[in-house]
Amino acid sequence: MLVTIVAGARPNFMKISPIIRAIRAAQAGGKNINYRLVHTGQHYDKKMSHDFFEQLGIPEPDINLEAGGGSQAEQTAGIMIKFEKELQQNKPDLILVVGDVTSTMACTITAKKLCIDAVHVEAGIRSGDMTMPEEINRIVTDSITDHFFTTSEVANANLRKHGVAESAIHFVGNTMIDTLYQHLDRLKKPECWDTEKLSPSNYFLVTLHRPANVDEPANLKKLLDAIINGTGTDKILFPVHPRTRKILEGMNYNHERLIQIDPQGYLEFIFLVKHAKAVITDSGGITEEATVLGIPCMTLRNSTERPETITVGTNELVGTDPLKLPPYLEKIKKNQWKKGGIPELWDGKTSERIVQVLLKLYSNTSENSRQVKAMAAV
């Protein structure tokens, strides 16, 4: 069996790393499963990509399609054109896509038009916010996917609601958490830890990247003002995306407790999450990591595709209105934050379950394909 694994952006790397590890373990156990790793190049920063691949033990991609840049439509088209050629030259038994970036959707469409099965890891999650490009990607991908690997019962219910057959839904857990558990004993103290005199629970960790939060300077200022005013004397550590940094520089926004640093590698960033007093973010993935690490988390969005981080975990949905933030920060000050737990099957074994399902589903298909080829040769 040959599986083409697709990765396009930084969040994908964390999701494919443990899957590749599980495939290699299955190979070592004599199982007939191979993979080809395709990097679409959707987001490509040479240093960051190299650091992530090295830190997470991901092999160099078999091919980088270098299809980044341009508008949403241009990027989607570029990925589809180049991925079609890749599939025609190296036809797999199936493709495996993860998450909800443009590459996820574009590669699924391309494979299905070539009559190649597609499986979607992290299928079925929904925010209900159609202004998010990711939500469009999720809906389109799940409308044509053959098999759905899910992180929660909520995701399962979303898929059933849209008529997906029970036999195609596979509740396996969360590969992001596999990566987290696999690297907890390898976390690295970032340079800012000593230079900024940080220590456990003496800082808040902030990440902001959603256009609604950062693209409009006035909105960004209100959010940062609310965070600064509500965090007492604690330091605020803010890994800043280059695009957001330009906006901050244009505003000339600074504060003595707001420590702006460059985006971090995976091992350094999780080190900062693990030791933070609390996390304030608009990222879905970080809410998952904070939940498993037991760190209070505030999400600056009006909806979330990961409700289990709220109903089970340590996350709370604050919204984008800065006026709603102070009561949550007050709970942190008074040590009144909910304890939270870990969602079902977020146990570090998700990737093993995915590979077991793939072997069950596709081993015979691959064998039949080989027999047909052998007969044709005769």
Beta strands, then each sheet from edge to edge (+ up, - down):
strand 1: 2-7
strand 2: 34-39
strand 3: 63-64
strand 4: 94-98
strand 5: 117-121
strand 6: 147-150
strand 7: 169-171
strand 8: 203-207
strand 9: 235-239
strand 10: 258-261
strand 11: 278-281
strand 12: 297-299
strand 13: 315-317
sheet 1: 3+ 2+ 1+ 4+ 5+ 6+ 7+
sheet 2: 10+ 9+ 8+ 11+ 12+ 13+
end
